[in-house]
Amino acid sequence: MNKYELALVVSAKLDSDARAAVVEKAKGYISRHDGVVGETEEWGKRKLAYEIQKQTEAYYYFIQFEGESDCPNELEKRMRIMDNVLRYLVVRKDENDTFKVNPEKTEEEEIEEEVPAEEPVEEAVEAAEEEEAPAEEAPAEDAAEETAE
């Protein structure tokens, strides 16, 4: 059996029960074709890179599963006709693949990673200020002349 990952982009117009039903239906298709469903990750509502069916946001789900080589083809046939699935993608994972899908980090989490815990905050702020180049300001006389014109 091969390892696969199914990425689902589900319509944001659905309520939580209907979205759960879509995910369960996809898991059911996997099970019907002798697949074994693994971990399911929900990334939540995300902004789409481009508009799909007049929608700018959608919910993302990632389903890990194992199955025979014909399982992804059968799964894609079923996903293609589901109305509430905007996009889908089945990817085969390598046996040695330790890659794990993680949602994007928020700005606060990124800032926390940038400042090491051992370095005092004051020193980090001073270092950041030194890196910034001072902006050149126009003399006050030039600015007054430009506004008068």
RODO-2510 file (C-alpha; in nm, 4 decimals, decimal comma):
residues 149
     n   res          X          Y          Z
     1     m     0,0000     0,0000     0,0000
     2     n     0,1170     0,3511    -0,0838
     3     k     0,0887     0,6617     0,1313
     4     y    -0,1132     0,9527    -0,0054
     5     e    -0,2417     1,2912     0,1003
     6     l    -0,5696     1,4429    -0,0155
     7     a    -0,5968     1,8211    -0,0071
     8     l    -0,9548     1,9520    -0,0135
     9     v    -1,0651     2,3110    -0,0649
    10     v    -1,4265     2,3300     0,0519
    11     s    -1,6716     2,6141    -0,0070
    12     a    -1,6890     2,8780     0,2681
    13     k    -2,0654     2,9149     0,2140
    14     l    -2,1308     2,5886     0,4009
    15     d    -2,1979     2,5648     0,7730
    16     s    -1,9734     2,3504     0,9930
    17     d    -2,2019     2,0432     0,9768
    18     a    -2,2114     2,0449     0,5976
    19     r    -1,8314     2,0864     0,5766
    20     a    -1,7865     1,7936     0,8158
    21     a    -2,0206     1,5874     0,5960
    22     v    -1,8079     1,6653     0,2872
    23     v    -1,4913     1,5529     0,4677
    24     e    -1,6604     1,2371     0,5967
    25     k    -1,7866     1,1607     0,2463
    26     a    -1,4283     1,1879     0,1133
    27     k    -1,3095     0,9543     0,3914
    28     g    -1,5891     0,7137     0,2971
    29     y    -1,4701     0,7067    -0,0641
    30     i    -1,1197     0,6233     0,0568
    31     s    -1,2512     0,3388     0,2739
    32     r    -1,4670     0,1998    -0,0099
    33     h    -1,1612     0,1560    -0,2275
    34     d    -0,9703    -0,0399     0,0373
    35     g    -0,7875     0,2639     0,1708
    36     v    -0,6943     0,3288     0,5330
    37     v    -0,7676     0,6815     0,6533
    38     g    -0,5032     0,8385     0,8748
    39     e    -0,4772     1,1853     1,0240
    40     t    -0,7101     1,4649     0,9105
    41     e    -0,5967     1,8236     0,9504
    42     e    -0,8209     2,1266     0,9265
    43     w    -0,6463     2,4512     0,8426
    44     g    -0,9645     2,6518     0,8675
    45     k    -1,0835     2,9382     0,6537
    46     r    -0,8189     3,0911     0,4256
    47     k    -0,8183     3,3554     0,1570
    48     l    -0,7840     3,2076    -0,1906
    49     a    -0,5063     3,3235    -0,4221
    50     y    -0,7658     3,3844    -0,6921
    51     e    -1,1440     3,3754    -0,7150
    52     i    -1,3002     3,0313    -0,7664
    53     q    -1,6711     3,0129    -0,8493
    54     k    -1,7092     3,3763    -0,7323
    55     q    -1,5652     3,2900    -0,3890
    56     t    -1,2585     3,4508    -0,2345
    57     e    -1,2352     3,2327     0,0807
    58     a    -1,2554     2,8595     0,1470
    59     y    -1,1824     2,5952     0,4104
    60     y    -0,8754     2,3750     0,3724
    61     y    -0,8540     2,0093     0,4818
    62     f    -0,5677     1,7609     0,4497
    63     i    -0,6391     1,3870     0,4804
    64     q    -0,3533     1,1383     0,5091
    65     f    -0,4340     0,7867     0,3858
    66     e    -0,2871     0,4623     0,2577
    67     g    -0,4258     0,2732    -0,0373
    68     e    -0,3591     0,0729    -0,3495
    69     s    -0,2466     0,2456    -0,6679
    70     d    -0,6015     0,2669    -0,8107
    71     c    -0,7443     0,4388    -0,5002
    72     p    -0,6367     0,7973    -0,5945
    73     n    -0,7903     0,7669    -0,9414
    74     e    -1,1237     0,6490    -0,8017
    75     l    -1,1127     0,9187    -0,5356
    76     e    -1,0499     1,1906    -0,7942
    77     k    -1,3472     1,0683    -1,0011
    78     r    -1,5727     1,1147    -0,6978
    79     m    -1,4230     1,4513    -0,5926
    80     r    -1,4714     1,5913    -0,9426
    81     i    -1,8520     1,5724    -0,9182
    82     m    -1,8908     1,6992    -0,5600
    83     d    -2,0512     2,0463    -0,5697
    84     n    -1,9051     2,1837    -0,2469
    85     v    -1,5439     2,0883    -0,3245
    86     l    -1,3828     2,3810    -0,5057
    87     r    -1,0444     2,2128    -0,5593
    88     y    -0,8780     1,8834    -0,4662
    89     l    -0,5368     1,7262    -0,5055
    90     v    -0,4112     1,3755    -0,4296
    91     v    -0,0358     1,3460    -0,3829
    92     r     0,1672     1,0306    -0,3287
    93     k     0,4088     1,0552    -0,0397
    94     d     0,7482     0,8825    -0,0301
    95     e     0,8101     0,6011     0,2144
    96     n     1,0847     0,8061     0,3807
    97     d     0,8798     1,1241     0,3752
    98     t     0,8582     1,2812     0,7182
    99     f     0,6973     1,5956     0,5793
   100     k     0,4022     1,7052     0,7877
   101     v     0,1556     1,9715     0,6815
   102     n     0,1398     2,2635     0,9247
   103     p    -0,0834     2,5682     0,8948
   104     e     0,0775     2,9045     0,8308
   105     k     0,2092     3,0863     1,1333
   106     t     0,0494     3,4071     1,2503
   107     e     0,2486     3,7302     1,2595
   108     e     0,2781     3,7074     1,6389
   109     e     0,4334     3,3588     1,6206
   110     e     0,6816     3,4781     1,3560
   111     i     0,7839     3,7753     1,5712
   112     e     0,8368     3,5492     1,8724
   113     e     1,0691     3,3283     1,6653
   114     e     1,2722     3,6268     1,5418
   115     v     1,3612     3,7432     1,8942
   116     p     1,5697     3,4792     2,0735
   117     a     1,4678     3,4073     2,4321
   118     e     1,8203     3,4624     2,5751
   119     e     1,8592     3,8117     2,4280
   120     p     1,6920     4,0852     2,6332
   121     v     1,4150     4,2654     2,4496
   122     e     1,5831     4,6059     2,4858
   123     e     1,8952     4,4841     2,3057
   124     a     1,6833     4,3331     2,0275
   125     v     1,5000     4,6647     1,9788
   126     e     1,8291     4,8576     1,9696
   127     a     1,9707     4,6117     1,7132
   128     a     1,6611     4,6499     1,4963
   129     e     1,6825     5,0298     1,5123
   130     e     2,0494     5,0205     1,4063
   131     e     1,9604     4,8118     1,1005
   132     e     1,7036     5,0634     0,9789
   133     a     1,8501     5,3311     0,7534
   134     p     1,7536     5,6856     0,8521
   135     a     1,5180     5,8442     0,6019
   136     e     1,6280     6,1743     0,4499
   137     e     1,3843     6,4530     0,5208
   138     a     1,3319     6,7492     0,2936
   139     p     1,4100     7,0879     0,4508
   140     a     1,1068     7,2663     0,5901
   141     e     1,1466     7,5545     0,3383
   142     d     1,1185     7,3190     0,0383
   143     a     0,8078     7,1542     0,1820
   144     a     0,6427     7,4941     0,2379
   145     e     0,7150     7,5998    -0,1232
   146     e     0,5669     7,2777    -0,2645
   147     t     0,2411     7,3202    -0,0710
   148     a     0,2110     7,6857    -0,1813
   149     e     0,2209     7,5891    -0,5517
***
